[in-house]
Amino acid sequence: MPVVLRSTAITGSTSLVEPATDPVLLRTLTDADLPATGRFLLKAGWVSRVWVGDDYVVRLNTDGRFRDAYRHEATVINLLAGSGVPHARLLAHGEGPDGPWYISERLPGRTLHEAWPTADSATRQAMIESLGSALRALHQVRVPADLLPPWLAAALDGTKPWAAFHPPVVGATLRQVEAARRASDHDARLLDDVADWVQERQPLFATDEQVLVHGDLHGANLMVDQGRVTGLIDFAEALAQPADVELDLILRWCAKAREIPPTPDEPGLDESTLTEVPRWLHGAYPELFEREHLRERLNFYDMFGELTLYAQHPYADDRKAAHDRIVRLLSGHNYLDGLVW
């Protein structure tokens, strides 16, 4: 049965090119008891089909590995009730013959990824400063200490392997070392060094507060309008971790934006246009940058991601690339070297 939440104030506008005639869309709207009125723009996603309508956004999961993603996202959205976090309200979610679906209000504006290339410097700065305010509010939301996306929990316990570098889970890092040891082509000496490196740095996190972290923050998951963030979107990877896990994800996007496109068929942003983002974010949310030993902490998060790729990526060339990045990280160098933050 679908879970239906009613909302009356839905805003926003876009260029819509298709009427609601897609049978999958129509079935989903019927399941949600929502009218199939207006026109919808079909957009591709990494693991979903997305229809952007006049009043709401409809998402349909197309990857069985993440069947519980929308249920998890609904849980997170409920945590945001009454907070100052800008986000899209949930209208309904459920599962039908075509798979799990999730319907939210349509926020004003467009994604930061879409707005960024034509925005002037002042507008870009305003958007990032607004993001800083949104993140401060997000990191103040009360969160269960064990909050994890179901697919990530399964990956960490070895039930369902996955190949991704985000989001880091501090307490599971040594488990990724052991997962890498089980790979037939592993470098045993390197992993011995990594295990020592991880154990030496674990005390840095001993007194951390667990906060609500978005877990997948980049330009395609931020809605903006008139120089401000109107909503953080796609909370399917949200989890409880130290706040500067969010900083690692943002800095990684700044350094490797071309490798983080919004969909498989679109290019990522040019990193040279993001060089001021860390400075602007620091000005708006300085507490995020004030942790003692911040560089070592960020290196630790990076190590988690590289270990995951080294242990679980299906392609040998990608595992070799992760191996080489681990070697470089052990010497104190990684993607952060090229950033001014």
Summary of the structure (lengths in Angstrom):
residues: 341
radius of gyration: 20.2
end to end distance: 47.6
largest distance: 61.7
contacts: 1074
relative contact order: 0.13
helix: 46%
strand: 16%
